[in-house]
Amino acid sequence: MKTIKQMVVSASLATVALGLAGCAGMSEQDKNTAIGAGAGAAVGSVLTNGSAAGTIGGAAVGGVIGNQTGKTR
């Protein structure tokens, strides 16, 4: 039987995968932002035992990191 953490992570990863399927017209920076937000949400959820605030905070931090990754100056 799966724990709540495993179900949240699975659902988050599935959501990110489905969202990225429609990313054909996105720039590389937009894709990195989406991937970072999805990964951050999953990590934030796990670290805070499924807390909504932790999930949202993780998504925000991950999105910013993803957005800045590979950015040229």
Helices and strands as residue ranges (DSSP letters): H 4-21, H 28-47, H 52-68
